[in-house]
Amino acid sequence: MQEVTHLFLSPQIAGILDIVATSLFVIYLVLQILHHKFMWYVYIPSCIAAAITFFDSATWAFAALNVYYIIMGFVGIFNWRKDAASAEEHKGSIILNKMTPKIFRISLAITIIGIPALYFILRALNDPNPFLDAFTTVLSIIGTWWLTRSIIYQWWIWIIADVFAIWMNINLDKSAFVVQFILCILSSFLGLYIWNKRGKYLNG
């Protein structure tokens, strides 16, 4: 376990923010599994708290990732409102979109180029865990994009990303986030089961 640096928060305040972010995220996970529109309104403040604490620990990519999450939270609200009519028509079902070749190709390119590029940037910035931060960040960017599009395979992306996120947060001594990502893995398997059972595809 590495010694944790705090750039602008006291360890006590950083710990409180970790707990706030994790607590809100647990609520978000439940709403996400249920495919409930209010998940985004819990997700955004959770990501704000997480962004602050990761910036404080100089975990640059994960901090920036949470800023991306905040933006994508608003995108998610917009996309889900757009699908609201279809959701009403198929009440009781979870409205899904199929993976398109275009989304798959873009996602693959982001993974192949993004992980090594981000790794070298983070090394130059003295990130304490450059590979784990880069790997988790790139997969999480893709997973969040797929979530806003209601693509069921996002659950598999999260399972892989969360394993590496647990490793990174153990190194950072962020026990609240370790618990959070363990819960994420468990909820991903549950979400995958529920979305498979109740999912109805809009695009064929």
Secondary structure, DSSP 8 states (H G I E B T S, - for coil): ------SSS-HHHHHHHHHHHHHHHHHHHHHHHTT-TTHHHHHHHHHHHHHHHHHHTT-HHHHHHHHHHHHHHHHHHHHHHHTHHHHHHTTTSEEE----HHHHHHHHHHHHHHHHHHHHHHHHTT-SSHHHHHHHHHHHHHHHHHHHTT-TTHHHHHHHHHHHHHHHHHHTT-HHHHHHHHHHHHHHHHHHHHHHHHEEES--
